Amino acid sequence: MTRHHHKEQTAVVEEELAATVPGKGRHIAVDLLLGGLAGAAGVWVMDKVGWYLYEREEPRALARELRARVDGKDVAHVLAQKAARLTGMARKVEQPSPIGIGVHYALGILPGAVHGLDAGGWERKPY
């Protein structure tokens, strides 16, 4: 084995080790994925609970809530509409829409993925 070949192999091994949590041997992508899945599951459960409560809400309270909405839309669809408008993708996002539901789930998946990194022991390195 040449010295150059040995250095290449060592670099590959070091790169793989750098992508794992010390002591756990788990790749960073696993923690991101697990956290994201947990976030998606949390959104789904909260939707079920939310709709159960929403359907039993006192009518006057429900009317106040609906009046407080922007263009009669939930927060995720308002954000989707603003993003679509800023990017020139669409002028109006209906509710429900795939992009609005995607934003709704992203609001749980993204923080879940970040939490997965934190729970997995990943730390931000100062530069």
C-alpha positions, 0 to 999 in steps of 0.5 A: 500500500502506498503512502498516498493510498493510505492517506486517502483511506485515512481521510475517508475513515476520518470523514465517516467518523466526523459524521457520527455522534461520539459514543453512539455511532449514529449518522447526523442524517439519522437524527435529522430524519428521526426529529423530522418524523417526530415533528410530522407526527406531532403536527398530525396528532395536534391536527386530530386534537385541534379538529376534535376541539374545533368541532365542539367549540362554542359558535360565538368563539369560533366566529371570533376566531374566523374573523381574526384570520387573514383572508379567512385562511389559517396561518400556514396558508397565509404564509404559503400565499405570501411566499408564493406571491414573493416568488412569483409562483402564484397569485392566490393560494386556496385553502386547503392547498398542497403548498399550504399543507406543506407549510403547515407540516414544515412548521413541525418538521423543521423544528423537529429536525433541529431538535433531533440534532440537539437530542442526538448530541450534536453541538454547534461548533464556534467558528 
